[in-house]
Amino acid sequence: MPSTLYSAAVDFGATSGRVILGSWSKNRLTLNEVHRFPNAFRTLDGHDYWDVGTLWHEAQTGLRAAIAALPRGAKLSSVGVDVWGVDFALVNDAGRLVFPVHAYRDARTQPGLKRLAHTRAALDRIYAATGIPNVFYNSSLQLEETVASCPALTDLATRCLFLPDYFNFLLSGRMENELTIASTTQLLDVHSTDWSGAALKHFRLPPQWFSKPILSGTRLGQVKNFPELAGVQVIAVPGHDTAAAYDAMPASPDGTDLFLSSGTWSLVGFESDKPVLGPDALAARISNERIGDGRYRPLTNVIGLWLLEGTMKDFATRPTNDQEWAALITAAEKLPAPAALLDVIDPAFTNPVSMKAAINAQLKRRKLAAPKNLAGYTRLICDSLGRGHADALRAFEKMAGKKFKRILIVGGGSKNRLLCQATANESGLPVVSFALEGTAVGNLASQLIALGAVKDLATFRRLLGQGLPQTVYGRKP
Ligand code: LFR
């Protein structure tokens, strides 16, 4: 094995993506962000779609940049792709797309969502079978609607590839379903690592579209049809970005840390050998997603910085660089604490035309004044998310019968002082921020383990934690 190993992480988020060249030398990981690009879904005639052609183009541009950034004579060993959860490509045997790729915020699942919500027995059955609550973006509801609105698809499509699976196919030519992304769908059996026959039947989906999920870390072969990357291994990393981010948590091995991956969504959860199920877990919207090795990541999806990203669109002057961001956060910190916080579970925040208007409507309904400027909205949103994180913590402590000692935060929000402080204040626990691109780091960790450079995830976390800068936020009165 060479003394320095180079791997590339392609990390697609719902609002931005990046390609990171990781180098592993003397037990230390160094990151070089070689390409970053914005991402957004597009609306056509009332429906939301991802522009997958552009995403693939950006991945290729980033991978070329990764090759160009290698020191003279060095080789890229591997590449791995992680993507947000639930969305999928329907393809035929040749891998050709037979249906456009919808974006999960498309309102087309609303009737199915309500139908399931109002059928208590089915809701309980699906939760007991899959461990995933009834949420508007579930692949189950999306696929159910897609097949019902276009029945010919059961003849046209032969495979359902979730987005990381689809990009792995474009890179390697192999069609596989990977476990962590499969666990976001509400179609995986919560007690095994295979699909749930009951869920597939309930949502009337062809079982032959899905193959038994592979564990993350599986080698898919060499890159095909992309000459610059000839000889590079494609490794199926945790395809779900949140699973990758959780892998990157420099957690204490005793299981007393609660994890917060903070970006467009706030994903609050922990690692466990068993799922958290039952009526209380369903009511608390606990998703029993999976770790790449098959264990569980019970978590709650709090709406996250989507609230702030959306609100900013309504302000002509909004931060465009780190300095302007810092000025906005400082201005928001100086404001008095809001009189009342937002109800962050409000479904009106899912995909509004104007987020600012949706926030104002909730405040008006509750006879509360709207903030005066962007700093005011930033303060209200961060404090409200802090409360949402603390509520999730309390639900987990109650249901899993555990006491957490710290909250570890990675992702974009880990750099947001206001959000970290609000989370510490509301939860009463120290919040440890690692200002780390968690998803890319977890993606790279899986590749390094598969390549044999690191023994296992526990070892990776221990090595990563050594000397990693951290900021600890304690509760402030
Ligand atoms: C975060 C994330 C969440 C998932 C949401 C929708 O990027 O993957 O974990 O619930 O996107 O897919």
Residues whose N, C-alpha, C, O or C-beta is under 5 A from the ligand:
A	BS01	LFR	V83 W84 G85 V86 D241 T242 W265
